[in-house]
């Protein structure tokens, strides 16, 4: 069964550094998402992306965050200058599109900011 | 999107049916009920969704009351691997993208 893959599984970065989290969505999917989950807290929506544009973003997704689909397969989340509070699991998801299609999630990248 | 209420935790014996309730009393006519689960440290996994009819797939069954104000996810023969947090999410079904809004879910513990 096709799946969403995320790399790396664990990223350790110094505060203030830039980090790029990578995702390969399911190949025929058209809509892409990033969510995050701080340890012990709820899964929170960050951003959705369709047709090479952000379609919706949350308050968390400020100017330090950006997303890109640099080629036909990858979908990336960049954090420009990381803060301690960016430490979390980051999940990528994709959906085929159309009404009601479920989102399929990757297993996440654990981001640890030191 | 309508708010949902789920018990914080539930226990189930291995091999027995696990029945996870969800209350969504403010659901509106164009909102569907989705269920996802999150096994420890993994990404959320889609289980099933429905509007008003009962639904069944290879993972679970979804029973929605006639007034649609509540639903029950049924895992017919729970295994240890079904230990997870189960999320009931209500959302409008429309074309294109739509974010998922996760609550705190129900932590299901399946024991031998």
Interface residues (C-beta under 8 A of the other chain):
Chain A: X4 X31 X33 X35 X42 X43 X44 X45 X48 X50 X55 X56 X58 X89 X91 X93 X95 X97 X98 X99 X100 X102 X103 X104 X105 X106 X107 X108
Chain B: X32 X34 X38 X41 X42 X43 X44 X45 X46 X49 X93 X94 X95 X96 X97 X98 X99 X100 X101 X102 X103 X104
